[in-house]
Amino acid sequence: MSRNGQREQRQMMSSTQRDQIFFREREAERQANAEKSARLRALRLAKEAGEREAAEKAAAEKAARPKRKATAPPDTDLKP
């Protein structure tokens, strides 16, 4: 193989290696973003579940309170 052929082969090899490194880094970034999104989604769902439970508890407490009877307005016709 000539010197030019060897040099081209080394350049091709290093180009392929750079491509492989690039794709591995890009995949690692994609994986990190996917993990972050999953963690944030889990936190959001937990928060929403807690808020839903609190709203249901408040509604149950409100429903359990005895209802007050409306008082009749005072008679204004009976004044002397």
C-alpha positions as CSV (number, residue, x, y, z in Angstrom):
1,M,0.0,0.0,0.0
2,S,1.3,3.5,-0.8
3,R,1.9,6.2,1.7
4,N,-1.2,8.1,0.5
5,G,-3.3,4.9,0.8
6,Q,-2.1,4.4,4.4
7,R,-2.7,8.0,5.3
8,E,-6.2,7.9,3.8
9,Q,-6.9,4.7,5.7
10,R,-5.8,6.4,9.0
11,Q,-8.0,9.4,8.3
12,M,-10.9,7.1,7.5
13,M,-10.3,5.2,10.7
14,S,-10.1,8.3,12.8
15,S,-13.3,9.7,11.1
16,T,-15.1,6.5,11.9
17,Q,-13.9,6.6,15.5
18,R,-15.1,10.2,15.8
19,D,-18.5,9.2,14.4
20,Q,-18.7,6.4,16.9
21,I,-17.8,8.7,19.8
22,F,-20.3,11.3,18.6
23,F,-23.1,8.8,18.4
24,R,-22.3,7.3,21.8
25,E,-22.3,10.8,23.4
26,R,-25.6,11.7,21.7
27,E,-27.2,8.5,22.9
28,A,-25.9,9.2,26.4
29,E,-27.5,12.7,26.3
30,R,-30.8,11.2,25.0
31,Q,-30.8,8.6,27.8
32,A,-30.1,11.3,30.4
33,N,-33.0,13.5,29.1
34,A,-35.3,10.4,29.1
35,E,-34.4,9.7,32.7
36,K,-34.9,13.3,33.7
37,S,-38.3,13.4,32.0
38,A,-39.3,10.2,33.7
39,R,-38.3,11.6,37.1
40,L,-40.1,14.8,36.6
41,R,-43.2,13.0,35.4
42,A,-43.2,10.8,38.5
43,L,-42.9,13.9,40.7
44,R,-45.8,15.6,38.9
45,L,-48.0,12.5,39.1
46,A,-47.2,12.2,42.8
47,K,-48.1,15.9,43.4
48,E,-51.3,15.6,41.5
49,A,-52.3,12.5,43.4
50,G,-51.6,14.3,46.7
51,E,-53.7,17.2,45.6
52,R,-56.5,14.9,44.5
53,E,-56.5,13.1,47.9
54,A,-56.5,16.5,49.8
55,A,-59.5,17.7,47.7
56,E,-61.4,14.4,48.3
57,K,-60.7,14.6,52.0
58,A,-61.9,18.2,52.1
59,A,-65.0,17.3,50.2
60,A,-65.7,14.4,52.6
61,E,-65.2,16.6,55.6
62,K,-67.6,19.2,54.2
63,A,-70.2,16.5,53.4
64,A,-69.9,15.0,56.9
65,R,-70.7,18.3,58.6
66,P,-74.2,18.6,59.8
67,K,-76.2,21.0,57.7
68,R,-77.5,24.0,59.5
69,K,-81.2,24.8,59.2
70,A,-82.0,28.1,57.9
71,T,-83.5,30.3,60.5
72,A,-86.7,32.2,59.8
73,P,-86.3,35.9,59.6
74,P,-87.8,37.7,62.6
75,D,-91.4,38.7,62.3
76,T,-91.7,42.4,61.6
77,D,-95.5,42.3,61.7
78,L,-95.7,41.7,65.5
79,K,-94.1,44.9,66.6
80,P,-96.3,47.0,69.0
